[in-house]
Each structure stands twice: as C-alpha cells, then as structure tokens.
C-alpha cells in the first residue's frame, strides 16, 4: 500500500495570489487539491466507458489510484497547453473544426 508523504498531506490547497491577469492552468492538471468550482459535462455512454477504461489502464501502468476527475483535469491541462503552444494547429482546434 502506498501512502502519501507529509509534503502531499500538508500542501496548500488555496490558489496562490498571482499578478497575472489570466488564470494559468497547470500543465499537468491541478491534481489532488480542494476544488471550489464545478462544471457539469454530459457524455455518451461510450465516452464515459472510454474514460473509465483509460483510468484503469493508467492505474495499472502507474500503480497509483487515478480517479476520473484527475484524469479529466490532466487531459484538459494538456489540451490547453497544446492550444497555447500551437494555436490553430493544436489538436483541440483541429478536433473542434471537424464538428
């Protein structure tokens, strides 16, 4: 059984004050912190099943518990980072232009 270390148990959960006008999304997702905001997203049963399969695959690959929220936040962070770097050539821009 893997238990979290002291650094993980006693990390700050409040967002740091930043002078940046636009909020920055961590490139790896926000991880296991208290989240104050909520967003509801509707998925098809196939999409939800794919997320659950990805969660289980990541759990088997890393040996760590991966919940759906962390997986989705990490995916969003990756998509936003790609958009920031590649703009119109990003994967998300390409996928959204196909709709």
Beta strands, then each sheet from edge to edge (+ up, - down):
end
